[in-house]
Amino acid sequence: MPENQPTVATVGESGLLARIFPLLPQGPATLLGPGDDAAVVAAPGGSVVVSIDTQTQDQDFRLRWNNGYASTGYDVGWKSAAQNLSDINAMGAEPHSLLISLTLPPETPVAWVEDFARGVHDAVRALGAEVAVVGGDLGRGREISVTATAMGREVAGKVGLRSGAMVGDVVAVAGRLGRAAAGWSLLESTVPVGDLTPAQRALMDAQCRPCPPLGSGAEALAAGATAMMDLSDGLLKDSGRLARASGVTLELDPLLLAVFGPELRPAAELLAAVPGSGESAEDLVRGWVQGGGEDFCLLSTFPGNGPVPDSFTVVGSVVPTPPGQEHRSRIRDGEGHSAGHATQGWDHFGAP
């Protein structure tokens, strides 16, 4: 490779997408292309809302975690369904179908794959979705990789986009922030899984078997939401994407730590006490709430003078972007920027 040539690690996920989107073909059936949580494609009699996501062994899950927990096929199947259905929800649409592709090493036990199928089935039912798995693919590889495509239909004659937030709107979240990130930290810790309390085990479940608030997207649209997106990569990172798409600044309330932090604090205190941790409980909670992803909450903006559904928690407001500054998300702290540990969110290639 020539010296000084950019790599995916140096440009990061967002930079990579910005480079390849212009190179990809588009067609007349594309009603909404890349850039939101799902695409919208014209179809006879209406349109299809479609999204795709991948989980890869040792990148998105481990068969054996550091704390001794073993991810089951059931866990991976559940999460595969949940994270894809969340993308359809983030558009205010109703999911109806899944396609699933499995890449498997030859030594994978058949029982693991059967367990995977049960996890998909139970996630769909538990989340209240009327969804069928209508096909997919099987392939061979060095590691387990799962790719799922979710399809849905518009329920309000429109979809929710990231690009509609307006100055004066309020910012709100459906779901609980930080639980999945706390679960990830517990899984990767040296604290044996057998030593965890039921409440701490529940945080692990939030990572391995997330429960996105399906139906909240349609509810938000009905209440007049101006912009919406799925929170998969962390509150600050994803809300920053919504801010850039809308050409505004999202100002988040520091009190959101008081709202979402208490149920995370026991896990944070446990991990902060591990020798060599180097992180305080306060830093851990802040990082999980502000920077942790994979709770698959729904971030929405609503007109400031209108109703916000009871299932949403108001966490901030939409303000003008000061001249000469970039559109972004920030924590309101008197100086207009965020502070604290691990607030940058998730990037597949490790770039900020």
N, C-alpha and C positions, 0 to 999 in steps of 0.2 A: 504494500500500500504506500502511495506517495506520502512524503513527510508533510505535516501540517494540514492534511486533509481532514475535514470534520468527520467525526464519528457520531453514532446515535447517542453515545454517552455524553459527548460534549455539547450537542444541541438540545438534548432532552426530548421528552415526549411531545410537548407543545411545538417546539421548533421543528421536529421531524414532520409532524402533521402539516405545519405551514408550508414545508417544502414539497410534500408529495401531493397535497390536495389539488394544486393547479395542474398536475401532470395526469390526473385520472380522468377517464372519459365520463361525460354526462350525457343524458338523453332526454327526450321530450316527456318520458314517464316520470322523471324526477320532479316531484313537487317541492321537496325539501331535501337538500343534499347534506354533505358532511358539515359538522359543526355543532349540532345539538346532541341530545342524548339518543335520539333515534332519527331515522330518515322517514320520509313520507313518499310513497310511490303510488302513482295512479294505477288503478285496476278497474276492470269492468264493474260498473255499478257503484263505484266509490273509490276508496284508497286504502292502502295498507301501511301501517306504522311498523317499522322493522328496525331491530338492533341486534348486535352481536357482541359477545364477550368470551374471553378465554381464561381458563385457570391452568397453570402449569406447575407440576410437582417441583418443590424446593424453590419456587418463585412466589406462588400464591398460597400454597399449603405444603405441609410436610407429612409424610407417612408416619414419621416418629419425631415428635417435637422435643425440644431440649428439656422440658419438665417431665417427660415421660408419657405424655398423652399421645395416642395413636389416632391419626385421622382415619376415619372409616370411609368406605365407599358411600355410606349413607350421608356423612357430612358433606362430601364433595358434591354429591348429587343434589342435596338440599341447596347448597350455596350457588351452584350453577343455575338452578332454576330461579332462586330468589334474586340474584344480582341482575339477571336479564329481564325478569318481570318488572324490576324497579325502574329500568330504563323506559319501558313502555308507560309505566305510571307517571314518570317525570314529564311526559308529553301530554298528560291528561287523557290518555287513551286507555282502552280496555284490552288486555291481552287475550288471545284465543289459541295460539299455536306455538309450539317449540320444535326446532330441529336441533339435534344434538350429535356432535362428532366426537368420538373417543379414540385417542391414540394411546395404545397400551403396549408395555413390554410383554413378550410372550410368557414370562413367568408369573404374570398377574393372576391371582386366584380367581376362578369364575365366581366364587362367592362374593368377592369384592365388587365385581361388576353387577351382580344381582342386587347387592346392597345399595349400589349407586342408583339403580333404577327405583328402588323403594324410596330412597331419599328424594328423588325428583317428584315422585308421586305424592309423598306426604307433604312436601313443601307446597306444592300447588294447592292441595286441599286445605292445609293449615292456613295459608295466606288468603284463602277465599277466592281463588281464581278459577274460572271455568276454562281450563286450558288442556289441550291434547298435545301429546308428542306425536308428530305426524311423519317423522323420518329422521335421517341423519347418515352417519358414516362410521365405519370402524377401520382403524389403521394400526400399523405396528411402528413402535418407536422406542427410544432408549429410556424414556420417562413417560409418566402419565400426563396427558394433556387433554383438557375438555373444552370444547368450543360449542356454545349454544347460540342459536339465533331465535329471537322472540319476535312474534308478529302480533299485531293488534289492530283495533279499529277505533276511529274517532267516535266519541260519544256526545260531543257538543257542537259538531260541525266545524271544529277547529282544533288545533293543538297548541300547547303551551310552549313558548320559545324562551331562549335565554336573553333575547335581545329587546325586551319590551319594558324593562324597569325605567321608571321616571322619577325625577327629583320630587321629593315629598312623599314617595311611597314608604311603607314600612317593610322591613325584612323579617320573615318568619320561617320557622322550621317545623316540619311534621316528623316526629320520631325523637329518639334520645341520642344525643351526641356523645361520642367518646367511649361507648361500651365496647365496640369491636376492637378499637385500638388498645384499650386496657386488656382485653382478652388476648390479643397478640402478644403484648408484653409479658403476660403471665405464662403463655405457652413457650415463649423463648427464654424464660427465666430458669434459674437453677432451683427454684422452689418446687419440690415434688408435687405432682398433681394431687396425690393422696393427702397432702397437707392443707389443701385449699378448703375454704368454707363453701357452703352451698351458694352464697351470694357471689363469691369469686368464681366458682365454677360456671355460674350463669353468665359472667362476662366472657368466659371462654366460649360458651355456646353462642353468644352474640357474634363472635368472630367466625366460628365454624358453621353455625346454622342461623344466619341473620334473618330478621323478620321485617322487611321494609313495609312501610305503611301503605299498602296497596289501596287504591280508591281515593287517596288523598289528592292525587293529581286532578281527577274529575271534580272533586269537591272544591279545590282551589280555583279551577276555571269557572265553576258555577258562582263563586264568590267574587269574581272579577280580577283574579290574579293577572298581573301584567307581565311577569317573567317567572320561569320555573326551571329547575334543573336538579338532577340526582346528585347527592353528596357521596361520592365514592372515593375521592382522593383527599378529603379533608376540607373542613369548613373554609379556612382562609384561601386555600388554593382554588377550590371550586367557586367560591363566591367572587374571587378575583376574575375568574373566567366570565361569570355572568356580568360583572361590572364592565369588563372590556367589550363584551358583546353589546351591551346596552349604552356604552358611552357615558358612564356615570361612575361615582364612587359609592361603595357600600360601607357605611360606618356601623360597626358592630359594637354592641354594648358590653363592657367588661363584666357586667353582672351575669352574663350567660354562664360564667364559671360557677356562680352561686346557684344557678338553676340546675345545671347538669352535673356539677362536681360532686355533691354529697355521696351519691351511690358509688362513685369511683374512688373516693378517698381511702377506704379500708385496703383496697388493692394497692393503691399508691404508697401507703404507709408500709405495707408488707414489703414491697419491692425496694423502697428507699432504704430499708433497714438491712438489705442484703449487703454483706461486706464487699467493698469495692464498687458499689453502685454509682456513687458520684452524683446522684440526682436527688433532689428533695422531693417530698410528696407533692408539694405545691407545683414544682416544675413538671412532674409527671402528669398531674391532672390537667394543667394548662395545655401541655402538648397533646394529650388525648382529645380534649374538647376542641381545641383550635386547629390542630393539625392531623388528627387521626381520621382515617376514612373507614369505609366498608360497613358503616351502619346502614347505608343506603337510605338515609333520611331524604326528605324532599325540601329543598330550599325554594321559597317563593317570595315574590314581592306583591304587595297589595296597595291599592290607593289609600293614602293616609286618612281620608275621610270616610272610608268604607269599612264593612265588617271583615274580620279575620276569623275563619272557622275555628271552633273550639279545639280542634285537634292540632292546631298550630300554636307554637310559642313564639312571640315576637322577640327578636334578638337584635334589632337595629333599624336603621333608616337609610334611605337613598338621598345623597347630597350631591351638589355640583362638584365636578372635578376642578380643583384650582388651576388657573392658567399655567401652562408650562409643565404640569404634572401628568403622569399617566393615570388612566382609569384603573382603579384597583379596589381591593377590600382592605380595611384597616380596623384595628381596635380603637375605639374612642378612649384616649388616655390623656387628653390635654395637649398632646403634641402631634396627634394625628397619625400615629403609626403603631404597629404592634410591637410588643416586647415579650420576651420569655423564651422558653425552650421548645424546640421541635414543633414549630408552627408552620413549617413550609409545606407539609402534606406529602402525598405519595407521588413518585415519578418512577415509571418502570425502568428508566435508564439512569436514575440517580442524579440527574441535573436539577437545580433549583427551579 
